[in-house]
Amino acid sequence: MKKSLTFRLWSIGKAFEQRGHEVFSVEWSKEFENIDLYEDISRVTAEDILKLFGKPDVICCIQPPLSGDLPADRRRPGNGLQGI
């Protein structure tokens, strides 16, 4: 079975499920139900994902609009994401 890991993409996650994928969700806010991992995505490492969910075939992520001060902003110096 193919594995998909989604971040704030419930509709896309459901579409993957309908096509036979096993879907895992990560969300920082506990106001949402049926989430596999409640954590700030900026603190989740590749090792965490492999340990908790195994190797995903697809990873989808939506973040809030970039204001230039988010850790995940690939233009932010020093976060290791430049050129990705």
GIDA-V216111 format. One record per residue. N is the residue number from 1. OMEGA is omega in radians with two decimals (none if undefined). Layout:
# GIDA-V216111
n->N omega->OMEGA
n->N omega->OMEGA
This chain:
# GIDA-V216111
n->1 omega->3.10
n->2 omega->-3.13
n->3 omega->3.08
n->4 omega->3.09
n->5 omega->-3.09
n->6 omega->3.08
n->7 omega->3.13
n->8 omega->-3.13
n->9 omega->-3.03
n->10 omega->-3.12
n->11 omega->3.09
n->12 omega->3.09
n->13 omega->3.11
n->14 omega->3.10
n->15 omega->3.08
n->16 omega->3.11
n->17 omega->-3.13
n->18 omega->3.14
n->19 omega->3.01
n->20 omega->3.11
n->21 omega->2.95
n->22 omega->-3.00
n->23 omega->3.05
n->24 omega->-3.11
n->25 omega->3.06
n->26 omega->-3.11
n->27 omega->-3.14
n->28 omega->-3.06
n->29 omega->3.13
n->30 omega->3.07
n->31 omega->3.12
n->32 omega->-3.12
n->33 omega->3.04
n->34 omega->3.09
n->35 omega->-3.10
n->36 omega->3.14
n->37 omega->3.04
n->38 omega->-3.11
n->39 omega->3.02
n->40 omega->-3.04
n->41 omega->3.11
n->42 omega->3.12
n->43 omega->-3.12
n->44 omega->-3.13
n->45 omega->3.05
n->46 omega->3.12
n->47 omega->3.09
n->48 omega->-3.12
n->49 omega->-3.14
n->50 omega->-3.12
n->51 omega->-3.05
n->52 omega->-2.99
n->53 omega->-3.01
n->54 omega->-3.09
n->55 omega->3.13
n->56 omega->3.03
n->57 omega->-3.10
n->58 omega->2.98
n->59 omega->3.09
n->60 omega->-3.12
n->61 omega->3.00
n->62 omega->3.10
n->63 omega->3.10
n->64 omega->3.12
n->65 omega->-3.10
n->66 omega->3.11
n->67 omega->-3.13
n->68 omega->-3.10
n->69 omega->3.13
n->70 omega->3.12
n->71 omega->-3.08
n->72 omega->3.13
n->73 omega->-3.07
n->74 omega->3.09
n->75 omega->-3.10
n->76 omega->-3.14
n->77 omega->3.01
n->78 omega->-3.14
n->79 omega->3.08
n->80 omega->-3.08
n->81 omega->-3.13
n->82 omega->3.10
n->83 omega->3.14
n->84 omega->none
